[in-house]
């Protein structure tokens, strides 16, 4: 049994040494660098913010155009109603003038 314990102890003692050697090999190895440079979360967030700003800029004009279109539509509707009233008034005046002319013609014919 003592031999089993000694074998076990030697395995346990070797584990930290193996880890230390592995870490030493990793730290001494040449680091692999990316030519594009490191990518950080802030870069990703910045790109995302830029995208969202561009997207908002594309969407906002259509929203403001809808508002402007609604104002223009209301203005044109009001203007159309005004013109229709003027046309109706003109028709009434023209009809009245026509009947007045007819009356004058009738008066002249009677003479």
C-alpha positions in Angstrom: 0.0 0.0 0.0 2.8 2.4 0.7 4.1 1.9 -2.8 0.6 2.9 -4.2 0.7 6.1 -2.0 4.2 6.9 -3.2 3.1 6.5 -6.8 0.0 8.6 -6.2 2.1 11.3 -4.5 4.6 11.4 -7.4 1.8 11.9 -9.9 0.4 14.7 -7.9 3.8 16.3 -7.6 4.3 16.1 -11.3 1.0 17.8 -12.2 2.0 21.3 -11.1 5.4 20.8 -12.8 3.8 19.8 -16.0 1.4 22.8 -15.9 4.3 25.1 -15.2 6.3 23.7 -18.1 3.3 24.0 -20.4 2.7 27.6 -19.4 6.4 28.4 -19.9 6.3 26.9 -23.4 3.2 29.0 -24.2 4.8 32.2 -22.9 8.0 31.7 -24.8 6.3 30.9 -28.1 6.1 33.7 -30.6 2.7 35.4 -30.4 0.6 35.2 -33.5 -0.5 38.7 -34.4 -3.3 39.7 -36.8 -2.3 42.4 -39.3 -5.7 44.0 -38.9 -5.0 44.6 -35.3 -6.8 43.5 -32.2 -10.5 43.7 -32.1 -12.1 45.0 -28.9 -15.7 45.0 -27.9 -15.7 48.8 -28.0 -14.8 48.6 -31.7 -17.8 46.4 -32.3 -20.0 48.7 -30.3 -18.6 51.7 -32.1 -19.3 50.1 -35.5 -22.8 49.1 -34.3 -23.5 52.7 -33.1 -22.3 54.0 -36.5 -24.6 51.6 -38.3 -27.5 52.7 -36.1 -26.8 56.4 -36.7 -26.7 55.8 -40.5 -29.9 53.8 -40.3 -31.7 56.5 -38.2 -30.5 59.1 -40.7 -32.1 57.1 -43.5 -35.4 56.6 -41.6 -35.8 60.1 -40.2 -36.2 61.9 -43.5 -39.1 59.6 -44.4 -40.8 60.3 -41.0 -40.3 64.0 -41.5 -41.4 63.7 -45.1 -44.6 62.0 -43.9 -45.2 64.9 -41.5 -44.5 67.4 -44.3 -46.7 65.5 -46.7 -49.6 65.5 -44.2 -49.3 69.3 -43.7 -49.1 69.8 -47.4 -52.1 67.6 -48.0 -54.2 69.4 -45.3 -53.1 72.8 -46.8 -54.0 71.6 -50.4 -57.4 70.2 -49.2 -58.2 73.6 -47.6 -57.1 75.4 -50.7 -59.2 73.1 -52.9 -62.3 73.7 -50.7 -61.7 77.5 -51.1 -61.5 77.2 -54.9 -64.6 75.1 -55.0 -66.5 77.7 -53.0 -65.2 80.4 -55.4 -66.3 78.4 -58.4 -69.7 77.9 -57.0 -69.9 81.6 -56.2 -68.8 82.4 -59.8 -71.4 80.1 -61.2 -74.1 81.8 -59.2 -73.0 85.3 -60.3 -72.7 84.1 -63.9 -76.2 82.7 -63.7 -77.5 85.9 -62.1 -75.7 88.1 -64.7 -77.1 85.9 -67.5 -80.6 86.3 -66.2 -80.0 90.0 -65.9 -78.8 90.1 -69.5 -81.7 88.2 -70.6 -83.9 90.7 -68.8 -82.2 93.6 -70.6 -82.5 91.8 -73.9 -86.2 91.3 -73.2 -86.6 94.9 -72.3 -84.9 96.0 -75.5 -87.0 93.6 -77.6 -90.1 95.0 -76.0 -89.3 98.5 -77.2 
